[in-house]
Amino acid sequence: MRYSGFHSASSSLKIKFIQGGEESVMTLDLNVAYMKSSFARVVRDGDSVVIWHSLFGYPKVVSVETLEFLELFSAPTTICSQLGDELTDEDREAIEELLRCYFLVPENFDDRIFLEEKMREREAEIVSGSLINYLELIMSEACNFRCTYCIHFSNLETSDRINNPKKFMRFDTAKEAVGRYLEILRGHEKRVAEINFGGGEPLLAWPVIKQVLEYCRTAYGSEFEFRFSINTNASLITPEIAVTLKRHQVKIASSLDGL
């Protein structure tokens, strides 16, 4: 969520927010009582102030003036009674930030009930699949470098998968995963499909990656906009692989160590 703008008129203040790409407007009544949330926590060291909400997070480094402004609402009071009808840009910015982070809340606002409602909404979104936008295919659990400090292999060695001889994803497995993923997107009317090839070193399974790229374009290219990416050490990229990655507009993420 981010701030877009303010509009004040008589005893109300309209604050525009942009969340998830959609604009919404909150109308703040300057004559309604607001107060500092009981869950707002403050650490002050000289001129440095850190504030956060113990339920929602939102850690912020703020000015002493912002803290003093918030302290005006230690007891329920109206914005109008504290600041008057005419608000400065600084007042508006402070109000927006304090409201957005729930440091400043309506007098009868219950932070815990609000959190419980949001958690129920979140759980429903998880169950429905509406939050799914991205598919990662672990193409290989092997790597041609196998660096000793690599976090992937540190995790792998703590599981019984280290002794599993099946290190590479088969095309039928990838095809099934893609189909299920696109079915979820379709159910929520989403048309952008983001697929990442990871590992290990995914290019050890290049024939399957190539099959997946061609399958997605051929079977679903008219329905979905595909955005492919790959995490690779790049050592196995040949001219033929480079041409194919370019043709399918695959974004490459690679790390270079020891330079």
C-alpha positions in Angstrom: 0.0 0.0 0.0 1.4 3.5 -0.8 0.2 7.1 -0.5 -1.2 8.7 -3.5 -2.7 12.0 -2.3 -4.9 14.0 0.0 -8.0 16.1 -0.4 -9.5 18.1 2.5 -12.9 19.6 2.6 -14.6 21.1 5.6 -14.5 18.5 8.5 -13.3 15.5 6.4 -10.0 14.4 4.9 -9.9 12.0 1.9 -6.8 9.9 1.6 -6.0 7.9 -1.5 -4.3 4.6 -1.2 -3.0 2.3 -3.9 -3.0 -1.4 -2.9 -2.5 -4.3 -5.3 -2.6 -1.9 -8.2 -6.1 -0.7 -7.3 -6.8 2.8 -5.9 -9.1 3.2 -2.9 -10.1 6.3 -0.9 -10.4 6.5 2.8 -12.6 9.4 4.2 -11.3 10.5 7.5 -13.7 12.5 9.6 -11.7 15.2 11.4 -14.3 15.4 14.2 -14.2 11.7 15.0 -12.1 10.6 18.0 -8.9 8.8 17.2 -6.2 7.4 19.5 -2.8 6.0 19.6 -3.0 2.2 19.4 -2.2 0.3 22.6 0.0 -1.9 20.4 2.2 0.9 19.2 5.7 0.4 20.6 8.4 3.1 20.7 12.2 3.0 21.2 13.8 6.4 21.5 17.6 7.1 21.6 18.2 10.8 21.5 16.9 12.2 18.3 16.4 8.7 16.8 12.9 7.1 17.1 11.8 3.7 16.0 8.1 2.8 16.2 6.3 -0.4 15.3 3.0 -2.2 15.8 3.4 -5.3 18.0 0.7 -7.2 16.1 1.1 -5.9 12.5 4.8 -5.0 12.4 5.5 -1.9 10.2 8.8 -0.9 11.8 9.5 2.8 11.0 12.2 5.2 11.8 10.4 8.5 12.4 11.2 12.0 13.5 10.7 13.2 17.0 8.0 15.5 15.7 6.1 12.6 14.3 6.3 10.9 17.7 5.1 14.0 19.4 2.2 14.2 17.0 1.2 10.6 17.8 1.4 11.3 21.5 -1.3 14.0 21.1 -3.6 11.0 20.7 -2.6 9.1 23.9 -6.2 9.7 24.9 -9.1 9.7 22.4 -9.3 13.1 20.7 -10.3 14.5 17.3 -7.8 15.6 14.7 -9.8 18.8 14.4 -9.4 19.6 18.1 -5.7 19.0 17.9 -4.8 20.6 14.6 -7.8 22.7 13.5 -9.6 22.6 10.2 -6.6 23.6 8.1 -4.0 20.9 7.8 -0.4 21.4 6.5 1.2 19.0 4.1 3.3 17.7 7.0 0.2 17.1 9.1 -1.5 15.2 6.3 1.6 13.1 5.6 1.9 12.2 9.3 -1.7 11.2 9.5 -1.6 9.1 6.4 1.5 7.1 7.6 0.1 6.7 11.2 -3.2 5.4 9.8 -1.6 3.1 7.3 0.5 1.4 9.9 -2.4 1.4 12.5 -0.4 3.4 15.0 -3.4 5.8 14.9 -6.8 4.1 15.1 -10.4 5.0 15.7 -11.4 5.2 19.4 -13.3 1.9 19.4 -11.0 0.0 17.0 -10.0 -3.5 18.2 -6.6 -4.4 16.8 -6.9 -8.1 17.7 -10.4 -8.6 16.2 -9.2 -6.8 13.1 -6.1 -9.1 12.9 -8.3 -12.2 13.3 -10.6 -11.0 10.5 -7.6 -10.4 8.2 -6.2 -13.9 9.1 -9.5 -15.5 8.2 -9.5 -13.6 4.9 -5.9 -14.6 4.2 -6.6 -18.3 5.0 -9.6 -18.2 2.6 -7.3 -16.7 -0.1 -4.7 -19.4 0.4 -7.3 -22.2 0.2 -8.8 -20.8 -2.9 -5.5 -20.3 -4.6 -6.1 -16.6 -5.3 -2.6 -15.7 -4.0 -0.8 -18.0 -6.4 0.9 -16.1 -9.2 4.2 -18.0 -9.6 5.4 -21.5 -10.3 8.9 -22.7 -9.6 10.0 -25.9 -11.2 13.0 -27.5 -9.5 14.5 -29.1 -12.6 17.6 -30.6 -10.9 18.8 -31.4 -7.5 22.3 -31.9 -8.9 24.9 -29.3 -9.8 28.0 -29.3 -11.9 29.7 -27.0 -9.4 28.4 -28.1 -6.1 30.0 -25.3 -4.1 30.5 -26.2 -0.5 29.0 -23.0 0.8 25.9 -23.2 -1.4 22.7 -22.9 0.7 20.9 -25.3 -1.6 23.2 -28.2 -0.9 23.4 -27.3 2.8 19.7 -27.9 3.0 19.7 -30.9 0.7 22.3 -32.7 2.8 20.0 -32.5 5.9 17.3 -34.6 4.2 17.1 -38.1 2.9 16.9 -36.7 -0.7 20.7 -36.7 -0.9 20.6 -40.4 -1.4 17.7 -40.3 -3.9 19.1 -41.2 -7.4 16.3 -39.3 -9.1 17.9 -35.9 -9.4 16.1 -34.5 -12.4 12.4 -33.6 -13.1 10.7 -35.5 -15.9 8.7 -33.8 -18.5 5.5 -35.5 -17.5 5.9 -34.1 -14.0 6.6 -30.6 -15.2 3.7 -30.8 -17.6 1.3 -31.8 -14.8 2.6 -29.0 -12.6 2.1 -26.4 -15.3 -1.4 -27.7 -16.0 -2.4 -27.4 -12.4 -0.8 -24.0 -12.1 -2.6 -22.6 -15.1 -5.9 -24.1 -14.0 -5.6 -22.1 -10.8 -4.8 -18.9 -12.7 -7.7 -19.6 -15.0 -10.1 -20.0 -12.1 -9.1 -16.5 -10.8 -9.2 -15.0 -14.3 -5.4 -14.3 -14.3 -3.7 -14.2 -17.6 0.0 -13.7 -16.7 1.9 -16.9 -15.9 5.3 -16.7 -14.3 7.4 -19.8 -14.4 10.9 -20.1 -13.0 13.4 -23.0 -13.6 15.5 -23.6 -10.5 17.7 -26.2 -8.9 20.5 -27.3 -8.3 21.7 -26.4 -11.7 18.6 -26.5 -13.9 20.5 -26.6 -17.2 21.5 -30.1 -16.4 17.9 -30.9 -17.3 18.0 -28.7 -20.4 16.1 -31.1 -22.7 13.1 -31.0 -20.3 13.3 -27.2 -19.9 13.2 -26.8 -23.7 10.2 -29.1 -23.8 8.4 -27.1 -21.2 9.0 -23.8 -23.0 7.7 -25.1 -26.3 4.8 -26.8 -24.6 3.6 -23.7 -22.8 3.8 -21.6 -26.0 2.1 -24.2 -28.2 -0.6 -25.3 -25.8 -1.4 -22.1 -23.9 0.3 -19.3 -25.8 -3.0 -17.8 -27.0 -4.5 -17.8 -23.5 -1.6 -16.8 -21.2 1.2 -14.3 -21.3 4.2 -16.3 -20.1 7.1 -14.8 -18.2 9.9 -17.3 -17.9 13.1 -17.0 -15.7 15.9 -19.3 -14.8 18.5 -19.4 -11.9 21.7 -20.8 -13.3 25.5 -20.6 -12.9 25.5 -20.0 -16.7 28.4 -22.4 -17.3 26.3 -24.8 -19.4 24.9 -22.2 -21.7 25.7 -23.0 -25.3 24.9 -21.0 -28.4 21.9 -23.2 -29.1 20.6 -22.8 -25.5 21.2 -19.0 -25.7 19.1 -18.8 -28.8 16.3 -20.8 -27.3 16.3 -18.7 -24.1 16.2 -15.5 -26.1 13.4 -16.8 -28.3 11.2 -17.5 -25.3 12.4 -14.3 -23.5 13.7 -16.2 -20.5 15.2 -13.9 -17.9 18.5 -15.2 -16.5 19.6 -14.8 -12.9 23.1 -15.8 -12.1 25.7 -15.1 -9.4 29.4 -14.7 -9.9 31.7 -15.5 -6.9 35.4 -15.2 -6.3 36.0 -12.2 -8.7 
